[in-house]
Amino acid sequence: MGKMKTVTLFADWEPKSDFKLGLKDVEGKLTYLGSKVWKNPILKIMEKDIPEIGLTEVLIKVKACGICGSDVHMAQSDNEGYIWYPGLTAFPCSLGHEFSGVVTKAGKAAINKRTGKKYEEGEPVTSEEMLWCGACRPCADGYPNHCEALQELGFSCDGAFAEYVKVDAKYTWSLEELKGKYSGDQIFLAGSLVEPTSVAFNAVIERGGGIRPGDNVVILGGGPIGLAAVAVLKRAGAAKLILSEPSESRAKLAKKMGADHIINPLKENFTESVLKLTNGLGAKLYLEATGIPDRVFGDIEQTIWEGKQLNSVVVIVARSAQKIPLTGEVFQVRRASIVGSQGHSGHGTFPRVISSMASGMNMLPLITKRVTLDEVPENIVMLQSNRTECKITAVLE
């Protein structure tokens, strides 16, 4: 099949003293607790074999792949040299999971869910990054993103910062529907945003229970997931959609995506601002998308306590190993709840996001910079300290 260029991350397996090998961990290779094991991450541009596909798989020529915060945190080390990312990881691994491309080869049983027929060469597609088995209890219960045999594209198996990637057809979704709204490369840029938008959709609609038109919403963190949630919740009918974000560039972008008000938590009192903007009510849904829950959760609690809104839901979507300071009394008295949200699979998140994009939910403003595949490593490193850009996307020929 020949060779292809990839962006691959290497790291050393050096478990911390308090790490215990879990039932699903593989000594020296794979763990569900990345930040407790992997040390000294290094990104390399390297050649690998173009993958051979099986009966139900498709080979996709990558057209666009976005840099995710997870990519940044897998390549970022703390003071001891351990990676920041706390989740499922296996290295060496080619990164990249927010992608789209065209089918170049399809197995005989690689079925397109849109047509019910075998995928055709040239079909524009995207893919889930959470690779579920479909046979374990979580999968049977309808929660494939919690699969007991979970693998993740670009985390534990080779991803899409590469010229080609292979994926089983059951994880693949056609982007044909977008052709009525987008043309040329726009289809692939939009397609690369389906995965992060689905993460936001799963968090606020599936796990958070959604909202009723007229409810107030507060989103903490104006990264790509937070901004995608802005678009999803505004489309769902949020009355006052408030974003807490100190970055001026991301605040401006949030306005484009549908935010009504921006709070700078470094210059304003969060609780006072939210209650003033909502006439003392507060919000039905709070999304923690900062990745620093230990620093922001107190503000959320205080706002729930002082506001008039009962039954608020706090959704935790950003990945962090930090402990959250929690006062049970607040949630008991105010009938509030906390839910965690992981990934996107299940409950039809991908097709709903694609259909929303096709019917007018424009996510393209999230992409603020385009780079080549060769430029991905330096931009991953840059994002560790510079948050000026929102979504940096590699565009391949």
N, C-alpha and C positions, 0 to 999 in steps of 0.2 A: 504493500500500500504506500510505501514511501515514508518520508519524515515530515515533521511539522514543528513549528516554533511554539513554545509554551512559556508561561510565567509560573515558575515552580518554587514553592517554599520548602526549605529544609530547616530542621530543628533537632536539638539533642534531647533524647529521652533521659531526663534526670529528675525523677520524682522527689517532691518535697518530703520531709520526714513524716508529715501527718497524712500522706497519701496512702490509700489502700486500694489495691487492684480490685475493681468491681467485677461483677459476674459477666458483664458484656465488654469489659476492657480486654485488650490483647497486649500482653507484655512486650514492651519495646516498639509497639506499632500503633495502637489505637486506644483512646481514652475518651470518656465522657466528661472529664474534668481537665481540659486543656491547660489552664493556667496553673495547675498544680503539678504538671509533668514536663511540659515542653520548654526548653531553654535555648537561648542563642539563635533566634530565627534569622534566616538569611534568604533573600529573594534572588533567584537566578533566571536569566533568560537561557533556556536550553532546548535542545531538540529531543523529541520523542517520536516513537512510531505512530503514524496515523492509525487509530484504532480499527480493529476488525469487528464487524457487527455480527450479532446472532440473529436467530429466527424472528424475534419480536422487536428488534432494535432498529433505530435509525441513526445514520451518520449525518451530522449537521455541520455544514460549513458556517462558522461563526461570522456574523456580520456586525454585531454590536454587543459589548459586555461592559456593564457598569461596575465601578469600584464601590463596594459595600463597606460600611463601618466594621463589619466582621473581618473583611480582608485586612483592613488597617490594623485591627487589634490582634490578629494572628501574627502579623509581622512586627508588632510593637512589643518591646520588652520592658519590664519594670526594673527597679533598682537592683534586683538580684539576677536579672537576665531572663526571667520567665515571661512567657507571652501573656498578653492581657486577656485574650479570649478565653472564657471559662468553659466552653462546651465541647461537643463531639469533634475530635480532630484526629487525623492520622497523617503523618509526614514521612517522606516527602510527598507533596501533593500539588498538582497544578491548581491554582486558585481560580475563582470566577464562577458566579452562579446567577447573576442577573443578566441574562443574555437572550439573543434571538439570532436566527439565521435561516438558512434554506436547507431542505433535505437534499442530500446528494446521493444517498443510497438507502434503501429500505429492505429489511428482511421480509420474507414471504408472508409472515404473520404480523407485520407491523401495521396495525389498524389505526386509521385516522378517525378519531371520535366524532369529528364533524360530518364525515361522509359515510362512515361505516365500511369504507373500503381501504385497501392498502395505501399507505402514503405514496405520493407521486414525487418524482424528482422535481425540485424547484419550488415545492410547497414552503411558504414562509411559516416558521414555527417559533415557539418559545417552549420552555420546559420548567416544570417544578424542580426545585433543588433538593427537596426531601424525598428520598427514595425509599418507599415503604414496601413491605412484603405482601400485604393483603391477606395474610393468613393468621397472624397473631390476634390476641384478644383486643388490644386497642384498635387495630385495623378493622376487626369484625364489628366493634362498637361504633365505628365511624370516626375514629380519631387517628388517621394514618400518620399525622405529624408527631404522634407519640408511639410510633411503631417500636416493638421490642427488638427488631432487627434493623433499625434505622441506619441508613447510610446517607451522607449528604454530599451533593455535587460541589466540588471546590473546597470541601472541608475534610472528608475522609476518603474520597475517590476523585480522580482527576476531573477538573472543571473546565470552564469555557474561556479562560485567558489562554486561548490556544486557537490555532487555525481551524481545527476540527474537534468535535466532541461527540461521543456516542451516548445515546439515552434510550431506554426502553420506551416504546410507543405509548405505554400506559401513563407515562409522566408527561407526555408531549401534547401541546395544544396548538392547533392551527391559528394563524393570524390572518387568514383569508378575510375574515369579517372586517378587518381594519382598512381594507382597500377602498371602502367607500368614503373614508374620512382622511386617509393619509396616502401619500404617493412616494415612490422612490425610496430613498434611505429613511424617510420619516417612519415608514412601517417598522423598520428594524429598530430605530431609536425608541419608538413607542413600545415595541415588543420587549425591549430590554428593561422597561419599567414595569412590566406586568408583575414580576416577582416581588419587588419591594412594595408595590401598591397592594398586592395580595396579602403581604404581611400586615400592612396597616388595616386592610379590610377585615382580615381575620381577627385582629385585636379589637377593633371598635364595634364591628357588627356581630361577629360570631361569639367571641369571648365576652365582650362588654355588653352584649345584648342589644346593641343598636340604640337608637333614640327615636322619640316621636317628634314629628315636625313641631318646632317651637321650643324644644329643649335647648338649654345652654350647654356648651362644651368648653373645657379647658384642656389644651394640649401643652405639655411641658417638653420643650426641645424641638427646635426647628431644623433637624436633620431631615434626610430624605423620607424616613418613615413618618416622622411627625408631620411633614408637609404633605405627604400622600394622604395621611389621615385627615388633614384639613380639607382636601378635595373631596374625599369620600363622605365626610360628615356634613359638609355644606350641601352636597348633592342629596343627602338624606334629610335635609330640612332643618339643620341647626339654626336657631334664632340668633344667638350671640356666640360667635366662635372666637375664642380668645386663645392666643398663642403666647406662651412665656418663652422668650428667647432674647439673649443679649446681643447677638450678632445683627448689625444693621443690614447687611446684605441679605441675610436669611429672612429678616423681618420684612423687607421689601418683597422678597419672593413669596412669602406667605400671603401677602395682600393679593398677589396675582392668582394664588391658588384658592382664594376665597375667605381668608381670615378677616374678621371684622375689626378686631382690636389686637394690638401687640403690647405686651408687658415686658419691660426690661427688668428682670429680677435683681440686677446689680444696682439699679438706680431707684427702684420703686418697691414699696411693701406689697408683696404678692397678694396676701389676703385682703388688704384694704382695697387694692386695685380691682380684684375680681368682684368683690361685693359691691363696690361702687358701680362698676359696669353692668352688674346684673340686678341693681336695685335691691341689694341685700339677700338675693335668693341663693346665689352660688350656681353650681353646675350639676347636671345630671350625670355627666361622664367626665372623668379626668384621665388623661392618657400620660403615663410616665414614659417618656421617650428620650430622656436625657442620658441615661446610663450612670447617673450619679444619685441613685435613690436615697442614699444616706444623707444627702445635702438638701434634697427638695421635698422629702416626704413630710417633714414637719409643717411646711407651708400648706400642703394639701390637707393634712389633718385639721389645721387651724381654720382653714376656710370651710371645711365640712362642718366643723363644730359651731362656727359663728353664723353660717348661712342658714336660710330657712328651708332649703331643699332637703327633703328626706330621700332615702333610697339611692343615694349617689353610688356610682360604681367607679372604682379606681382600677385601671387596667395597666399592668406592668408589661411593657413590650421590649424595652431596651435590655440587653444582656449585661449583667453585672454580678460579680461575686460578693459585692458589698452587702453587709447586713442592713436591714431597714429598721429604723426606730419606729415602733408601733405602739399606740395607746389603744387598747381594746375598748375602753370605755367610750371613746369617740364613736367607734363603729357600732357599738351596741345601742347607745342612746340615739344616734342619728340614723339608725337602720341602714348603714352604709356597708359596702362590701368591697373586697379586693379580689381580683382575678389575675392570673398569670396567662400570658399568651406566647406561644412558641410557633414560629413559622407560619405556614399558609395552607397546607394541604387539607383536604376534606371540606365538606359542606359547599362544594362548588365555587370556591373563591376565584380560581383562575378564569373560568368561563364568564363569571359575572363581571370581573374586572375588565376583561377583553370587551365584553358587550357594552360596558359603561364607557370605555374609551371610544368604541365605535359610534356611540350615540352622543358624544360631545364632551366627555370628561377628559380634558386635555392635560396630560401629565408632562408634556415635553418641556415646559419651562424649568423643570427640575434639573435638566441637563444644562450645566453652565460651562462645561469645558469638554472638548473632544481631544483625544490623544491617540497615538498609534500603540500597537501592542508592545513595541520596544520601550515606550515611555511609561508603561504601567508601573514598574517597580519604583521609579523616582517619584511618581505621583502618589503612590501608596505611602511612601515615607513622608512626603510633604504633608499629607492629610493628618499625620500624627500630631502636628503642631499648628497647622494652618487650616482654619475652618471657613475661609473666605468662599471657596467654591462649595456648591451643594453636591451635585452628582457629576463626577468625572467619568466619562464613558470612552472606552476604547472602541474605535471604529476600524473594522478590517475590510479589506477589498474583497 
